[in-house]
């Protein structure tokens, strides 16, 4: 059971680090979203980098 937890934590931390690095490369650290779900040990990891601008 502890192995499952450690593997999940490792995979999630690695993914988050990758997303933050990608956002930094594209100068989009001001807006990004991360969606993480787990179903029976299969991680679904999605991210979106965005850009928000004030119109006035």
C-alpha positions in Angstrom: 0.0 0.0 0.0 2.9 2.4 0.8 4.4 1.7 -2.6 1.2 2.8 -4.3 1.2 6.1 -2.3 4.9 6.8 -3.0 4.5 6.1 -6.7 1.5 8.4 -6.9 3.3 11.1 -5.1 6.4 10.8 -7.2 4.4 10.8 -10.5 2.3 13.8 -9.5 5.3 15.8 -8.2 7.2 15.1 -11.4 4.2 16.1 -13.6 3.7 19.4 -11.6 7.4 20.2 -11.9 7.2 19.6 -15.7 4.2 21.9 -16.1 5.7 24.7 -14.1 8.9 24.5 -16.2 6.9 24.5 -19.4 4.9 27.5 -18.2 8.1 29.3 -17.3 9.6 28.6 -20.7 6.5 30.0 -22.4 6.2 33.0 -20.0 2.8 31.9 -18.8 3.4 31.4 -15.1 0.6 33.9 -14.4 -2.1 31.4 -15.6 -2.0 27.7 -15.8 -4.3 24.9 -14.6 -3.6 21.3 -13.7 -6.1 18.5 -13.5 -5.2 15.2 -12.0 -7.4 12.2 -11.6 -6.7 8.6 -10.6 -8.8 5.6 -11.5 -7.6 2.2 -10.3 -4.0 3.2 -10.5 -4.2 4.9 -13.9 -3.3 8.6 -13.6 -5.0 11.1 -16.0 -2.7 14.2 -16.0 -3.8 17.3 -18.0 -2.7 20.9 -18.0 -3.6 24.1 -19.7 -1.4 27.1 -20.2 -3.3 30.3 -20.7 -2.9 34.0 -21.0 -5.2 36.6 -19.4 -5.2 40.2 -20.4 -7.1 43.1 -19.1 -9.2 44.8 -21.8 -9.5 48.1 -20.0 
